[in-house]
Each structure stands twice: as structure tokens, then as C-alpha cells.
Amino acid sequence: MHSLPWLESISPLWLKIGIVALGLVIIVLLAETLHRYTDDKSELSRKIVHIGSGNVILIAWWLQIPETVGIAASIVTSAIALLSYQFPILPGINSVGRQSLGTFFYAVSIGVLIAWFWPLQQYQYAAIGILIMTWGDGLAGLIGQQWGKHQYQIWGIKKSWEGSLAMFLASYLVSSLILLKVQGNLWQTWLVSVAIALFATIVETFSKLGIDNLTVPIGSAALAFFLCQFLV
């Protein structure tokens, strides 16, 4: 992906980092405001952060943020996430004692994917993995909770067909849009996108305790990378 024209003029590293940080701060503040002033005390604010913050990977890609900055940010965010399980640092994102490490895994997966694909200059695969976690998993949770009337259970894990369908469709759209931008309208693009979406949906279905925030993005990115190397 080429930088957007107005972004090409942004050269100082501190300014690039500031743009990314500002986006994250706005998202977190919005989530905390909703947590304080709405009846929904946790889930909506968590999903806003979940869906909103992942999109920062696109800004990091466009601005060509160095991998060292992305990895450092992932480490810091992971530490804050662990602390938030014990202390009310960001109550709108994590509840103290919450039985899930989803926020921690979220931050770790971003660091892993940046460390893997940034040095290869294959930014699209990191973006695919993170945005599938962002949009696919996020929308699956929201739609499943609000409109999930047809439920199923596997190994004690309760899911809904509506949520799983949302996961598949969002994952497919993310994969196809990014691959179309990078490699064009090839039959491989559509085939790889279907495979990634199916994989991400299955992995999300079998995940507990927020581990899907690690397995879905890393697994989806890895599958996209290897399939594109083989087919394209």
C-alpha cells in the first residue's frame, strides 16, 4: 500500500507517533466516557476499544512507523493490560478480576505481527491479522449478544450462528479488500480470502478466555502469508 498524498509530507518520526497515539487516546476516552455515563457498563466500551484501536495498524502502515516503535508500544500496552486486571486503571476496558486475558493477548498479537511482517515489508499480512481480530471478532461478539437467537455449543463454548456468520463475513471483507489493494483482482485473491475467513471463524469458535485475540490474528496472518506465497 502506498502512502496517502497528505501523509507523504509527514516526515518527523515524533509527529507520526503522535498521530497514532492521538487516535488511540481518543478511542480510549470515548470508551471511558460511555462506561461512566451509559447503562452498559462494560461490553460496549470494550468493543469500541477493540474495534477502534485495531484500525490504527492502517495508520502505522501508511506512515511507515518503524517496527521498533510498534513493538515497544505493544510491550507497554501489554503491561498496562495485565495491571488493569488487578487495578482499576481503565474500568471501561477491563473489569478487575475479569476471567479473560483478551486485552493482553490483543496487545501481544499486534507486537508479534509487527515484529514478523514489518522487517519483510509485507505490511498487508499484519493488517489482515489485526483487522480480522478487530472487526471479525468484535462484530461477532456484538451481533451474537444482541441478535444471536440461534445458539450452539461446542466443548462448553456457547456461540451463535449469527455471531459466527458476522465473523466470517467481516473476515472475508477485510482479507479481500486488503489483498485486492495489494495483488489485484485475481482468482487467488478471492480463494485466499475465503480460506482465511473460514479459518478465522473456526478458530474463534473454539476459543476460550480471550485466547482468540492471539490465535485468530496470528493464525490468519500466517495463513494469508503462506497461501499467497504458494498461489500467487
C-alpha positions in Angstrom: 0.0 0.0 0.0 1.3 3.4 -0.9 1.1 6.3 1.5 -1.8 8.7 1.1 -0.7 12.0 -0.5 -1.2 14.2 2.5 0.6 11.6 4.7 3.7 11.7 2.5 4.5 15.2 3.8 4.6 13.9 7.4 8.3 13.1 7.9 9.3 13.6 11.6 9.0 10.3 13.5 7.7 12.1 16.6 4.8 13.5 14.6 3.9 10.1 13.2 3.9 8.6 16.6 1.9 11.5 17.9 -0.8 10.9 15.2 -1.1 7.2 16.2 -1.1 8.0 19.9 -3.8 10.7 19.5 -6.0 8.2 17.7 -5.7 5.7 20.5 -6.3 8.3 23.2 -9.5 9.5 21.5 -10.8 5.9 21.3 -10.0 5.1 25.0 -11.5 8.4 26.2 -14.7 7.7 24.2 -14.9 4.2 25.7 -14.3 5.5 29.3 -17.0 8.2 28.8 -19.5 5.7 27.7 -18.6 3.5 30.6 -19.3 6.3 33.0 -22.4 7.8 31.6 -24.4 4.9 30.0 -26.2 1.9 31.4 -23.9 -0.5 29.6 -21.0 -0.6 32.0 -18.5 -2.8 30.2 -19.3 -4.5 26.9 -20.0 -1.6 24.6 -17.0 0.4 25.8 -14.7 -2.7 25.4 -16.0 -3.3 21.9 -15.3 0.4 21.0 -11.7 0.0 22.0 -11.5 -3.5 20.5 -12.8 -2.3 17.1 -11.4 1.2 17.1 -7.8 0.6 18.3 -7.1 -2.1 15.8 -7.6 0.2 12.9 -4.5 2.2 14.0 -2.5 -0.5 12.2 -3.6 1.1 8.9 -2.2 4.5 10.0 1.0 2.8 11.1 1.2 1.1 7.7 0.6 4.3 5.8 3.0 6.3 7.9 5.7 3.5 7.8 6.1 3.6 11.6 9.3 1.7 12.5 8.8 -1.8 13.8 10.8 -0.9 17.0 8.1 1.7 17.8 5.3 -0.8 17.2 6.9 -3.5 19.3 7.7 -1.1 22.1 4.1 0.1 22.1 2.9 -3.5 22.2 5.0 -4.2 25.3 3.9 -1.2 27.2 0.2 -1.8 26.3 0.5 -5.5 27.3 1.9 -4.4 30.7 -0.9 -1.9 31.2 -3.4 -4.6 30.3 -2.0 -7.0 32.9 -2.1 -4.4 35.6 -5.7 -3.5 34.7 -6.8 -6.9 35.7 -5.7 -6.2 39.2 -6.2 -2.4 39.5 -9.0 -0.1 38.1 -6.7 1.6 35.6 -9.2 1.5 32.7 -12.5 0.2 34.1 -14.2 0.8 30.8 -11.9 -1.7 29.1 -11.2 -4.3 31.7 -13.1 -5.2 34.9 -10.8 -6.1 37.8 -10.7 -9.9 38.2 -12.3 -10.5 34.8 -11.8 -14.1 33.7 -10.3 -13.3 30.3 -6.9 -12.2 29.1 -8.3 -10.9 25.8 -6.9 -7.3 26.2 -3.4 -8.7 27.0 -3.5 -11.1 24.0 -4.7 -8.3 21.8 -1.7 -6.2 22.6 0.7 -9.1 22.3 -0.6 -10.2 18.9 -0.1 -6.7 17.4 3.5 -6.7 18.6 4.1 -10.2 17.2 2.7 -9.4 13.8 4.6 -6.1 13.5 7.8 -7.9 14.5 7.2 -10.6 11.9 6.0 -8.7 8.9 7.4 -5.2 9.2 11.0 -6.2 8.5 9.8 -8.2 5.5 7.9 -5.1 4.3 4.8 -7.3 4.0 2.6 -5.0 6.0 -0.6 -6.3 4.4 -0.4 -9.6 6.4 -0.1 -7.8 9.7 -3.0 -5.6 8.7 -5.1 -8.7 7.7 -4.5 -10.4 11.0 -5.1 -7.4 13.2 -8.2 -6.2 11.3 -9.8 -9.7 11.3 -9.4 -9.7 15.1 -10.6 -6.1 15.2 -13.7 -6.3 13.0 -14.4 -10.0 12.8 -14.1 -10.9 16.5 -15.6 -7.5 17.6 -18.7 -7.7 15.4 -19.2 -11.4 16.2 -19.4 -10.5 19.9 -21.7 -7.6 19.4 -24.1 -9.3 16.9 -24.0 -12.6 18.8 -25.1 -10.9 22.0 -27.7 -8.6 20.5 -29.2 -10.8 17.8 -27.8 -14.3 18.4 -31.1 -16.2 18.5 -29.7 -19.5 17.1 -27.1 -20.8 19.6 -24.9 -23.8 19.5 -22.3 -25.2 21.9 -19.0 -26.9 21.4 -16.9 -28.2 24.3 -18.8 -26.0 26.7 -18.3 -22.9 24.5 -21.6 -21.1 23.6 -21.8 -19.3 20.3 -24.5 -18.2 17.9 -24.8 -18.8 14.2 -25.5 -15.1 13.8 -22.2 -14.2 15.5 -20.2 -16.8 13.6 -21.7 -15.5 10.3 -20.7 -12.0 11.2 -17.2 -13.3 12.0 -16.9 -15.0 8.6 -18.3 -12.1 6.6 -16.2 -9.4 8.3 -13.0 -11.6 8.0 -13.7 -12.2 4.3 -14.3 -8.4 3.6 -11.1 -7.5 5.5 -9.0 -10.1 3.7 -10.4 -9.4 0.2 -10.2 -5.6 0.4 -6.6 -5.6 1.5 -5.5 -8.3 -0.9 -7.3 -6.6 -3.8 -5.3 -3.4 -3.0 -2.0 -5.3 -2.9 -2.2 -8.0 -5.5 -5.2 -7.0 -7.7 -8.4 -8.8 -8.8 -7.0 -12.3 -9.2 -8.9 -15.5 -8.6 -6.3 -16.3 -5.9 -7.4 -13.2 -4.0 -10.9 -14.5 -3.6 -9.9 -18.0 -2.8 -7.4 -17.0 -0.2 -9.9 -14.6 1.4 -12.5 -17.4 1.7 -9.9 -19.7 3.3 -8.8 -17.1 5.8 -12.3 -16.2 6.7 -13.2 -19.9 7.3 -10.1 -20.4 9.3 -10.7 -17.4 11.5 -14.3 -18.3 12.1 -13.4 -21.9 13.2 -10.6 -20.7 15.5 -12.8 -18.1 17.1 -15.5 -20.7 17.7 -13.2 -22.9 19.7 -11.5 -20.1 21.8 -11.8 -19.5 25.5 -10.7 -16.8 27.9 -9.8 -14.3 25.2 -7.2 -16.5 23.6 -8.8 -15.8 20.2 -7.2 -12.4 20.4 -3.9 -14.2 19.9 -4.8 -17.2 17.8 -7.1 -15.5 15.3 -4.8 -12.6 14.2 -1.6 -14.6 14.2 -3.1 -17.6 12.6 -5.0 -15.6 10.0 -1.9 -13.6 9.1 0.2 -16.7 8.8 -2.3 -18.5 6.6 -2.7 -15.4 4.3 1.1 -15.1 4.0 1.7 -18.8 3.1 -1.2 -19.1 0.8 -0.2 -16.0 -1.1 3.3 -17.3 -1.4 2.1 -20.6 -2.8 -0.8 -19.4 -5.0 0.2 -16.0 -6.3 
